[in-house]
Amino acid sequence: MASRLGAVEGLVVLGLVLLVATTAVPTASVVDFDARGGGSTVAAASAPNGPKSVDDVRLVAVGERGDRLWPFTSRDRSFDSLTLPVNLVVEGNPARVRSLLLYSRDATWDETNESWQQASAEQAPTDEVDAPWGAATGADRFTFVDTADSGGLWIAESMQLHDGTYFGSRIHLRLYGGGAPDDSWTAIQAHRDYWDWFRLRHTVTSLAGPQHVVERDLLRQPTVVDVRRERFANGGIIDADGWVSVVELGPPQLSTLPKEDLRRPATVESATDRGDAAARADPERDAAASALGPPTTTAAGVGNALSILAVVFVGVGGLAALFTRRDGMDMGVVVERLRWSRLADYRFQRGVALFVALAALPLLVRSAALGFESVVPNHPKVVAGLLYPVFAAAPVVLAVRLPRGYRPELWFGVAFVGYGVGLVADFASIQVAVVPVEIVLHRFAVLVALGALAVVGQRRFESSSPRRTALSAAVCLWVLLLAWPLFLGV
């Protein structure tokens, strides 16, 4: 008994060590090198010698009037709270860029901010555009612009667009407008992210893929006359390489061409070049469409459901055949054999219930959030506030209340594997294939803590004198692991 308890305690200590190790995992450096091989002056999020000023960062030229842009976004109006790099610049105002993205023939972008103005000369919505548009919310991010007229100033995003769901996975755009009416430009920060229930915010997984998606969408617009890459030296975060897509737009009248002309590429590029560029981005868009689009009922889906039902019926029939005599059907024998089989053991039933409940819990919370989002799309904080207590408390209740009998190691394994399967299935449901290593280590520590809770739950009901100290320690460990990503970051 003492050796078993020592093994469990060792696993808990291992989880704590891994948790502490997450603090030592180096974050992605923001330092990049420009085309001449020199190091840029953009440092990490915090400067060693105090807060940064405009003289400490690198600005890049945008537009024809000589405006200079800090090619990053920031949580606050400060260079020290850097978040993500700008990866697209379009020579046009945000309203026009919005019109090009929304009213393209295969537009799937959703608006996350209601503050926009219609670009009167752009193509109006048509019946062919099948894109549900609804208002949502997004955190404010800022960038810095140095202009010849007004000097340096911090600007907030003009609007936000997203392709996907807030509580699932999406491609998220923030648009920043600048310049004069006759020489306007729009800086875009594009990234893919997913809603993380442990962090209660979005986790960014890619920058390069969404950049290619927006490129593809704009390449198919007849008013786009040129798309090129320019070195902004703002790479080094996730998969950003420091090369920014610069899109040049022609006169707005080009977008009012007849429908048959919308299929023709712009004259500045050959049809082959434009088609090749769009094809390179198609896999990312196809993945986004399957991962981010709302679930639909198709013939294939119905066929899969029928196949599952058929397998279930065959399995039940096979089970019945095993317990049935060759000379005929004797339900009394079947019932008697089931009564004395492992399926009738309450310990086995509780083990299966614990595994299935923990495996299904992350998926149920995710599905409920997506369902609420479709009903109240503009109140994500309300939805998160309603579901987070379930996400945080339900695993503890299940792990403490269900274990009965068997050995503690078995319940540790059931809780560890069951919740681990649920977390992996949750990622698979929103098609998230890449997550930061520190998040993987944190989730491993969470699984260890949940396994320890299951062991405590089993001992609590098997022992004549329940150990409240062990239960309190296990619950405190769980609370610590939940608070870690919320307040200290992971």
C-alpha positions in Angstrom: 0.0 0.0 0.0 2.8 2.4 0.9 4.6 1.7 -2.4 1.4 2.4 -4.4 0.9 5.7 -2.6 4.6 6.6 -3.2 4.2 5.9 -6.9 1.2 8.2 -7.1 3.0 10.9 -5.2 5.9 10.6 -7.5 3.7 11.2 -10.5 2.2 14.2 -8.9 5.7 15.6 -8.2 6.6 14.9 -11.8 3.6 16.9 -12.9 4.7 19.8 -10.7 8.2 19.7 -12.1 6.8 19.8 -15.7 4.6 22.7 -14.7 7.6 24.6 -13.4 9.5 23.7 -16.5 7.0 25.6 -18.6 8.4 28.8 -17.2 11.8 27.9 -18.7 10.5 27.3 -22.2 11.8 30.2 -24.2 9.2 32.2 -26.0 9.5 33.0 -29.7 11.9 35.8 -30.2 10.7 38.8 -32.1 14.2 39.8 -33.3 14.6 39.4 -37.0 17.2 40.2 -39.6 16.6 42.5 -42.5 17.6 41.8 -46.1 21.0 43.3 -45.5 21.8 40.9 -42.7 21.7 43.5 -39.9 19.7 42.9 -36.8 16.5 44.9 -36.4 16.0 47.1 -33.4 12.8 45.3 -32.4 13.3 43.4 -29.2 11.1 41.1 -27.2 8.0 42.3 -25.4 10.0 43.8 -22.6 13.1 46.0 -22.9 16.0 45.3 -20.5 16.7 49.1 -20.1 13.2 50.3 -19.5 10.2 51.1 -21.8 10.9 51.7 -25.5 10.3 54.8 -27.4 9.9 55.4 -31.1 13.6 55.8 -31.4 14.1 52.2 -30.2 12.0 50.5 -32.7 12.2 50.0 -36.5 9.6 51.6 -38.7 8.9 50.7 -42.3 7.6 52.9 -45.1 4.0 52.4 -46.4 2.0 54.3 -49.0 3.3 57.0 -51.4 3.3 59.9 -48.9 6.1 58.5 -46.8 4.1 57.2 -43.8 6.1 55.0 -41.5 4.5 52.0 -39.8 5.5 50.0 -36.8 4.9 46.5 -38.3 3.5 45.0 -35.1 0.4 45.2 -33.0 0.3 45.9 -29.3 -2.2 45.3 -26.4 -1.7 48.9 -25.2 -0.4 52.1 -26.7 3.1 51.1 -25.9 5.9 49.3 -27.8 6.5 47.1 -24.7 3.2 45.2 -25.0 3.9 43.8 -28.5 1.7 40.9 -29.7 1.8 39.9 -33.4 3.4 41.2 -36.6 1.5 42.9 -39.4 1.7 40.6 -42.4 -0.4 42.3 -45.2 -0.6 45.9 -46.5 -3.3 46.9 -49.0 -3.1 50.2 -50.9 -6.6 51.3 -50.1 -8.9 52.3 -47.2 -10.3 49.7 -44.8 -13.9 50.1 -46.1 -12.7 49.2 -49.6 -10.7 46.3 -48.4 -13.7 45.1 -46.4 -15.9 45.3 -49.5 -13.4 43.3 -51.5 -13.3 40.5 -48.9 -17.0 40.4 -48.2 -18.4 40.6 -51.7 -16.0 38.3 -53.4 -17.7 35.4 -55.2 -16.6 32.9 -52.4 -16.4 35.2 -49.5 -16.7 33.6 -46.1 -15.5 36.4 -43.8 -17.6 37.4 -40.8 -17.5 40.9 -39.3 -16.3 41.3 -35.7 -16.8 45.0 -35.5 -19.7 47.2 -36.6 -17.6 50.3 -37.2 -17.3 50.5 -40.9 -18.5 52.6 -43.9 -19.6 51.2 -47.2 -17.3 51.8 -50.1 -19.8 53.2 -52.6 -17.8 52.4 -55.7 -17.2 48.8 -54.9 -19.3 45.8 -55.9 -22.6 45.6 -54.0 -23.8 42.4 -52.3 -25.4 39.9 -54.7 -27.5 36.8 -54.3 -24.4 34.7 -55.2 -22.6 35.7 -52.1 -23.4 33.1 -49.5 -21.7 34.5 -46.4 -23.6 35.0 -43.1 -22.5 38.3 -41.6 -23.0 38.9 -37.9 -21.5 41.3 -35.3 -19.1 39.9 -32.7 -16.4 41.2 -30.4 -12.6 41.2 -30.4 -9.9 42.5 -28.1 -8.5 45.9 -29.1 -5.0 46.0 -30.5 -3.0 49.1 -31.5 -0.2 49.9 -33.9 2.0 53.0 -34.3 2.2 55.3 -37.4 4.6 58.1 -38.0 3.1 60.6 -40.6 4.5 63.8 -42.0 1.3 65.7 -41.1 0.4 64.6 -37.6 3.6 63.0 -36.4 3.6 59.8 -34.5 0.3 58.4 -33.2 -1.2 55.2 -32.0 -4.2 53.9 -33.9 -6.7 51.2 -33.1 -8.1 48.8 -35.6 -10.7 50.2 -38.0 -12.5 46.9 -38.1 -12.1 43.2 -37.6 -13.1 40.2 -39.8 -13.0 36.5 -39.1 -13.6 33.3 -41.0 -14.9 30.7 -38.5 -16.3 30.7 -35.0 -15.3 32.7 -31.9 -15.4 29.6 -29.6 -14.0 27.3 -32.2 -11.2 27.9 -34.6 -11.0 30.8 -37.0 -8.8 33.0 -39.2 -8.9 36.5 -37.6 -8.1 39.8 -39.3 -7.5 43.2 -37.8 -7.5 46.1 -40.2 -5.7 49.4 -39.5 -6.3 52.4 -41.8 -3.9 55.2 -42.5 -2.8 57.8 -45.1 -4.7 60.5 -46.8 -8.0 60.2 -48.9 -6.0 60.3 -52.1 -3.3 57.9 -50.8 -4.8 55.6 -48.2 -3.5 52.2 -47.1 -4.7 49.4 -44.8 -2.3 47.3 -42.7 -3.7 43.9 -41.8 -2.7 41.5 -39.1 -3.9 38.1 -40.0 -3.7 35.0 -37.8 -5.3 31.7 -37.1 -6.4 31.1 -33.5 -8.7 28.9 -31.4 -10.6 29.4 -28.1 -8.7 27.9 -25.2 -10.9 27.2 -22.2 -7.9 26.9 -19.9 -6.7 30.4 -20.9 -10.2 31.9 -21.5 -8.8 33.6 -24.5 -7.6 32.8 -28.0 -4.4 31.0 -28.7 -2.7 31.8 -32.0 -1.4 28.9 -34.0 -0.4 30.3 -37.4 0.4 33.6 -39.1 1.7 32.4 -42.5 -1.3 30.3 -43.5 -3.9 33.1 -43.0 -1.6 35.5 -44.9 -1.8 33.2 -47.9 -5.6 32.9 -47.5 -6.1 36.6 -47.7 -3.6 36.8 -50.6 -5.7 34.2 -52.5 -8.9 36.0 -51.8 -7.5 39.3 -53.0 -5.8 37.8 -56.1 -9.2 36.8 -57.4 -10.5 40.4 -57.3 -10.4 42.1 -60.8 -9.5 45.4 -59.2 -6.2 44.0 -57.8 -3.4 44.8 -60.2 -0.3 43.6 -58.2 0.6 41.5 -55.2 4.2 41.4 -54.1 6.3 40.5 -51.0 8.4 43.1 -49.2 10.8 42.6 -46.4 9.5 44.2 -43.2 11.9 42.2 -40.9 9.2 41.5 -38.4 9.4 37.7 -38.4 10.4 35.3 -35.6 6.9 34.9 -34.0 5.3 31.5 -34.6 5.7 30.9 -38.3 6.1 34.5 -39.5 9.1 35.0 -41.8 9.2 38.8 -41.9 8.0 39.1 -45.5 4.8 41.1 -45.8 2.3 40.9 -48.7 1.7 44.2 -50.3 -1.4 44.5 -52.5 -1.9 47.2 -55.1 -5.4 48.1 -56.1 -6.6 49.6 -59.3 -9.4 52.1 -59.7 -12.6 51.1 -58.0 -14.4 51.0 -61.3 -12.6 47.7 -62.1 -14.8 46.0 -59.5 -18.0 46.8 -61.4 -17.1 44.7 -64.4 -19.8 42.3 -65.8 -20.0 39.0 -64.1 -18.4 37.2 -67.1 -15.4 39.5 -66.8 -14.9 38.7 -63.0 -13.4 35.4 -64.0 -10.6 37.2 -66.0 -7.3 37.9 -64.3 -5.9 41.4 -64.2 -3.8 42.4 -67.2 -0.7 43.0 -65.1 -0.3 39.2 -64.5 -0.8 36.3 -66.7 -3.7 33.9 -66.1 -1.2 31.1 -65.3 0.7 33.2 -62.7 -2.5 34.3 -61.0 -4.0 30.8 -61.0 -0.8 29.3 -59.6 -0.7 31.9 -56.8 -4.4 31.1 -56.0 -3.7 27.4 -56.1 -0.9 27.7 -53.6 -3.3 29.2 -51.1 -6.2 26.8 -51.9 -5.1 24.0 -49.4 -5.1 26.5 -46.6 -8.6 27.8 -47.6 -9.9 24.3 -48.0 -8.6 23.4 -44.6 -10.2 26.5 -43.2 -13.5 25.8 -44.8 -13.7 22.3 -43.4 -12.5 23.4 -39.9 -14.1 26.7 -39.5 -17.4 26.4 -41.4 -20.6 25.5 -39.5 -21.5 21.8 -39.5 -23.8 20.8 -42.3 -26.0 17.7 -42.8 -24.9 16.0 -46.0 -25.5 12.7 -47.6 -22.0 11.5 -46.5 -22.9 12.5 -42.9 -26.1 10.6 -43.0 -24.3 7.6 -44.5 -21.8 7.7 -41.7 -24.5 7.8 -39.1 -26.3 4.8 -40.6 -23.0 2.9 -40.7 -22.4 3.6 -37.0 -25.9 2.4 -36.2 -25.3 -0.7 -38.3 -22.1 -1.5 -36.4 -24.0 -1.0 -33.1 -26.8 -3.4 -34.1 -24.2 -6.0 -35.4 -22.3 -5.7 -32.1 -25.5 -6.1 -30.0 -26.5 -9.1 -32.1 -23.1 -10.7 -31.8 -23.2 -10.2 -28.0 -26.6 -11.8 -27.8 -25.4 -14.7 -29.9 -22.5 -15.4 -27.5 -25.0 -15.8 -24.6 -27.6 -17.7 -26.6 -27.8 -21.5 -26.8 -27.4 -23.1 -30.2 -30.8 -24.8 -30.0 -32.8 -21.6 -29.5 -33.2 -18.3 -27.9 -33.2 -18.4 -24.1 -33.4 -14.9 -22.7 -33.3 -16.2 -19.1 -29.8 -17.6 -19.7 -28.7 -14.3 -21.4 -29.9 -12.3 -18.4 -28.3 -14.7 -15.9 -24.9 -14.6 -17.7 -25.0 -10.8 -17.9 -25.8 -10.6 -14.2 -22.7 -12.5 -13.4 -20.4 -10.9 -16.0 -18.1 -8.0 -15.6 -20.7 -5.7 -17.2 -22.8 -6.0 -14.0 -19.9 -5.1 -11.7 -20.6 -1.7 -10.3 -16.9 -0.9 -10.2 -16.6 -1.7 -13.9 -19.6 0.5 -14.6 -18.2 3.4 -12.7 -14.9 3.0 -14.5 -16.6 3.2 -17.9 -18.7 6.1 -16.7 -15.7 8.0 -15.5 -13.8 7.4 -18.8 -16.7 8.3 -21.0 -17.7 11.4 -19.0 -14.2 12.8 -18.9 -13.6 12.1 -22.6 -16.9 13.7 -23.6 -16.7 16.8 -21.2 -14.4 19.0 -23.4 -16.5 18.2 -26.5 -19.7 19.0 -24.7 -18.5 22.3 -23.4 -17.1 23.2 -26.8 -20.4 22.2 -28.5 -22.5 24.2 -26.0 -20.3 27.3 -26.5 -20.7 27.1 -30.3 -24.5 26.6 -29.8 -24.7 29.7 -27.6 -22.6 31.6 -30.0 -25.1 31.0 -32.8 -27.9 32.4 -30.6 -26.1 35.3 -28.8 -23.1 36.0 -31.1 -22.2 39.4 -29.5 -21.9 38.3 -25.9 -18.8 35.9 -25.7 -18.1 37.0 -22.1 -21.5 35.8 -21.0 -21.1 32.5 -22.7 -17.7 32.0 -21.3 -18.9 32.9 -17.8 -21.7 30.4 -18.0 -19.6 27.5 -19.2 -16.3 27.9 -17.5 -17.6 26.8 -14.1 -18.7 23.6 -15.7 -15.4 23.1 -17.5 -13.4 23.8 -14.3 -15.5 22.0 -11.6 -17.0 19.0 -13.5 -13.7 17.0 -13.8 -13.1 17.3 -10.1 -16.6 16.2 -9.2 -16.4 13.2 -11.6 -12.9 12.2 -10.4 -13.8 12.3 -6.7 -17.3 10.9 -6.8 -17.1 8.0 -9.3 -14.1 5.8 -8.2 -15.1 2.8 -6.1 -13.1 -0.4 -5.5 -10.3 -1.6 -7.7 -6.7 -0.4 -7.2 -5.8 3.3 -7.1 -3.4 2.9 -10.1 -6.3 1.8 -12.2 -8.4 4.9 -11.4 -5.4 7.1 -12.0 -5.1 5.6 -15.4 -8.8 5.9 -16.2 -8.9 9.6 -15.3 -5.6 10.4 -17.0 -6.4 8.6 -20.3 -10.1 9.6 -20.3 -9.5 13.3 -20.0 -6.5 13.1 -22.2 -8.6 11.6 -25.0 -11.2 14.3 -24.4 -8.6 17.1 -24.8 -7.2 15.5 -28.0 -10.7 15.0 -29.4 -11.5 18.6 -28.6 -8.5 19.8 -30.6 -9.5 17.4 -33.4 -13.1 18.7 -33.5 -11.9 22.2 -34.4 -8.9 20.8 -36.4 -6.1 22.3 -34.4 -3.0 20.2 -35.2 -0.3 22.4 -33.8 -0.1 23.8 -30.3 2.8 25.4 -28.4 5.0 23.0 -26.3 4.3 24.9 -23.1 0.6 24.2 -23.5 1.3 20.5 -24.0 3.3 20.4 -20.8 0.6 22.2 -18.9 -2.1 19.8 -20.2 0.1 16.9 -19.0 0.3 18.4 -15.6 -3.5 18.8 -15.6 -3.9 15.1 -16.4 -1.6 14.2 -13.6 -3.6 16.3 -11.1 -6.8 14.8 -12.3 -5.4 11.3 -11.8 -4.4 12.2 -8.3 -7.9 13.4 -7.6 -9.3 10.0 -8.8 -6.8 8.2 -6.4 -7.9 10.5 -3.6 -11.5 9.8 -4.4 -11.0 6.1 -4.4 -9.2 6.1 -1.1 -11.7 8.5 0.4 -14.5 6.0 0.1 -12.5 2.8 0.7 -10.8 4.0 3.9 -12.7 4.0 7.2 -11.2 7.4 8.1 -11.4 9.7 5.0 -8.3 11.8 4.5 -9.4 15.3 4.1 -5.8 16.6 3.9 -5.1 14.6 0.7 -8.4 15.8 -0.9 -7.6 19.4 0.0 -4.1 19.1 -1.4 -5.4 17.5 -4.7 -8.0 20.2 -5.1 -5.5 22.9 -4.4 -3.2 21.5 -7.1 -6.1 21.5 -9.6 -7.0 25.1 -8.7 -3.3 26.1 -9.1 -3.2 24.5 -12.6 -6.3 26.3 -13.6 -5.1 29.7 -12.3 -1.7 29.3 -13.9 -2.7 30.0 -17.5 -5.3 32.6 -16.4 -3.1 34.9 -14.4 0.5 33.9 -15.1 0.2 32.8 -18.7 1.4 29.6 -20.3 
